[in-house]
């Protein structure tokens, strides 16, 4: 029996596990968040300071290139994990 909803969830889960090259648009260390964009700037993704800390990153400059896992959050796309700087 094929369940289209389950198949779609599997496809979305697989997409989340593929690292995407993102550029840091801006980051406010005091507020603890910022945004990254892909090269084509087709969307913004929220980046929280705890995600940086989990990757062992303590500071990052505007324009930095990050390999990220992106997921859909409550308010839009967000960085789930940083795999490479």
C-alpha positions as CSV (number, residue, x, y, z in Angstrom):
1,X,0.0,0.0,0.0
2,X,1.5,3.4,-1.0
3,X,0.9,6.4,1.2
4,X,1.6,9.6,-0.8
5,X,2.0,11.6,2.5
6,X,4.6,9.2,3.8
7,X,6.5,9.3,0.5
8,X,6.5,13.1,0.5
9,X,7.9,13.1,4.1
10,X,10.7,10.7,3.1
11,X,11.6,13.0,0.2
12,X,11.6,16.0,2.4
13,X,13.7,14.2,5.1
14,X,16.3,13.2,2.4
15,X,16.5,16.8,1.1
16,X,17.2,18.0,4.7
17,X,20.2,15.7,4.9
18,X,21.9,17.2,1.8
19,X,24.3,20.0,2.8
20,X,23.7,23.3,0.9
21,X,26.3,26.0,0.4
22,X,25.1,29.2,2.1
23,X,26.5,32.7,2.5
24,X,26.1,34.6,5.8
25,X,23.9,37.6,5.0
26,X,24.2,39.0,8.5
27,X,24.6,37.9,12.1
28,X,24.0,39.8,15.3
29,X,26.0,38.3,18.1
30,X,24.3,40.3,20.8
31,X,20.8,39.1,19.7
32,X,22.1,35.6,18.9
33,X,20.8,35.2,15.4
34,X,21.2,36.1,11.8
35,X,20.3,34.8,8.3
36,X,22.1,32.9,5.5
37,X,21.2,32.8,1.8
38,X,22.1,30.5,-1.0
39,X,24.2,31.9,-3.8
40,X,21.1,32.7,-5.9
41,X,19.5,34.4,-2.9
42,X,16.3,32.6,-3.6
43,X,15.4,32.4,0.1
44,X,16.7,33.3,3.6
45,X,17.3,30.8,6.3
46,X,17.3,31.7,10.0
47,X,20.6,30.9,11.9
48,X,20.6,30.7,15.7
49,X,23.7,31.1,17.8
50,X,23.3,27.7,19.3
51,X,23.6,26.1,15.8
52,X,26.9,27.9,15.4
53,X,28.1,26.8,18.9
54,X,27.2,23.2,18.2
55,X,29.5,23.4,15.1
56,X,32.3,24.8,17.3
57,X,32.1,28.3,15.8
58,X,32.4,31.3,18.1
59,X,32.4,34.1,15.6
60,X,31.6,34.4,11.9
61,X,31.8,37.3,9.6
62,X,29.4,38.6,7.0
63,X,29.7,36.8,3.7
64,X,31.2,33.7,5.3
65,X,30.5,30.5,3.3
66,X,28.9,27.7,5.4
67,X,27.7,24.2,4.4
68,X,24.4,23.8,6.1
69,X,21.5,21.4,6.5
70,X,18.3,23.4,6.0
71,X,14.9,22.5,7.4
72,X,11.5,24.1,7.5
73,X,10.8,25.7,10.9
74,X,7.7,27.2,12.3
75,X,8.4,30.6,10.7
76,X,10.2,29.5,7.6
77,X,13.5,27.9,6.6
78,X,16.2,27.6,9.2
79,X,19.7,26.1,9.6
80,X,19.4,22.7,11.3
81,X,23.2,22.0,11.3
82,X,26.4,23.5,10.0
83,X,28.5,20.7,8.4
84,X,31.5,22.8,7.2
85,X,32.9,26.3,7.3
